[in-house]
Amino acid sequence: MANPITIPAWQRPHWQPSDEEIVLQFYVFGQFGDGRVPSEAYGSDGLPSGIELTSHHHNALRQWDGYPLKGAIGRMFKDDAPEAYKAAIESPQVLVVRGRIKDTADTGYMRDTLGVLAGLLDVGAVAILDPQVLTLYGADEWRHQYLVRDGAPIRNHLLILRDEDEVNPGRYWIHTRGMRKWGRPDISIRNVPEGDSNRAGMLAERLVDLEALGAHFVDGQELDAEGVLGGMVAKLGGGEEDADFNNTFVEFRWP
């Protein structure tokens, strides 16, 4: 790729040592030859320690219980991104990039991993699946999302969703997916009136920005948000088996 964009590594000014783990996972579909992935042009020296790449024949991977393009979730990808789905499903090879690393004070691990993914797009990848944000990208879509001069905003790495709040009928639930990439809980805001949905979404975006830059919330911590009368209190919950997040979460109730 001519004049590729170098992916920066950001410092995390709010970071303090913790026992949290960063989790990365991607499926890369295409046909690949031998040789080193050309990631240097994107600022990456290769995958960081703890993140590995394995290569699979697509037909063999289809038999795997965790194969991501089958069942209800596969139909969702097909509906949401039909061209990327077609390219992925017809690919002869799948590379799986995944692993865990200790919580760290900068995002060099993210730069290095994204640089490898970008390099793979230059040597045969046609689609990349990020299961943590339930999104299948075609090659051009992935580049547009992540190869942003001065770095893609944290928002680009996540999903911020609005659903009806089953716990509080008539209200909405604002919640995120993808914060495991930063070793932090996802954000959940319950009991949101429809008229406050945009404000709650903007608050969720500010909170994930803080977490991605290293901040922690503790159980019972009070949050004073601008324009939100009464304040909110953090409640910690979840875990990797949680169906909504596949992660821990910090939950707030809109007053």
C-alpha positions, 0 to 999 in steps of 0.5 A: 500500500502506497504511503501507509498510515503509521498507527500510533501507540498512546500513553494511558495517563490514568493507568495504575498497575492491576491484575486485569488482562487485555484480550484480543481476538480477530479472524482474518479471511483470505489466501496467504503465501509464505513470508513475513507480514509487511507490518513495519510500514504501519509502525508495527514490529510484529505481534506483541508477546502473548498474542499469537497467529495460527493458520487454518484451512477454511474447510477444517475450521468450519467443523469447529464448534466456535466457527463464527460464520455459522448459526444465528451469528453468521446470519447476522454477519451475512445480513449486516455485511453481505459483501464482506461475508461472501468474501470471507465465506469463499476464502480458502484460508483463515488466520486467527489472531488472539491472546491475552497480555497483562494490563499495560501503561501504553497501547503499543500492543494495539498498534503492533496488532493492528499493524499486522492486520493492516499488513495482512490486508496487503498480502491477501486478506479480504475480510477481518472479523472482530468478534468482540464487537460483533463486526465483520469488515471488508478490506476497505471498511477495515482500513477506513475504520482503523487506518486513521491519521494520528490514530483511530478514536477509541470509539472506533474500536467499540460498539455503543448500543441502545436497546430497550431496558427489560429491567426498566420497561419503557426506558432504554439501556445504553451499553458497550462491547469491546472494552476487553481490548483495553483490559477494562469493564464495559459500560452499562447505563440503565433506566435511560428515558428516550429523550436522554438517549443521546446524552447517555450515549455521549456519557458512555463514550466519555467513560470508555475513553477514560477507561481506555486511558487507564482509569478504573471504577470501584464498586459504589463509586459516585459519578457526577455527570454534567447535566445529570441531576442526582448523580449515579453510582457504579455497580460492578458485575459480569465476567467472560461468560456474561452473554451481553458483554463477554466481559465484566461491566460497570453499571450505572442507573440513570436517575 
